[in-house]
Amino acid sequence: MNQQTLQNITSLAGRVLLSIMFIMAGYSKIGGYEGTQGYMESVGVPGLLLPLVIALELIGGLALLLGFQARINAFLLAGFTLLAGLLFHNNFADQMQMILFMKNMAITGGLLLIVAFGPGKWSIDRR
């Protein structure tokens, strides 16, 4: 396998793996709307923002999956993921919260790589 083919496969795989998390999270928030809204409000985030969160996760995740406006969507999702980590996983005395925070930072890093290098050849942006 040549380097270009490997880059095409891995950039697509990276986009798929990153986007699935957002798509599934957005979808699950619809089914658990009240619970999610209550959790948001418990940390001081207005529950009225939940429709925007769902839209960002679903639309941004699908756009990232397809490689459509990938750099913009990756940037928005990176900011969202960083902010979510800071707001919801900031109890560093709790090992699980620290792990969840670091997961958010790793996802943010992956998204920033898409911002920097684009979605790869197998994307709508490159067509």
Steps between C-alpha positions, in 0.01 A plus 500: 500500500643837402514801732221690323258207532593461868435873558162477324393202708619637833356848450162348414521261797590788731205708381262204537619420852485862615163570341322190633547621856331834428218350293419242767527754783266743322250225427506372858435850634172508307380184673624613841413865457376578853784314669761674286338836557500440876865396494596812307313720745662323798838641393366844417451462123158625385281211385371721220831438322426129459342533152817677382716226652293231327514686167878548525560137585267359234561744214867556578555128545330412172689774316827373646413145399442608141793739496273796424637834623715273713744760629222731620302217659812351661585843643149543645495147640849549648387814682185324621698196620756715681225703667304187595810352659564813702136534613402140563822313584692747717507305828858381465493339846265239349708267283207424265438871441871550430489217244190650337670840490808352334274316250348835406846651458608210275187538286565875478852421380370265230252761382771765486701271272206508259496880529872508418521235227147473363269202462708303254442402140191286562270786602246735350740790554755339270252416221 
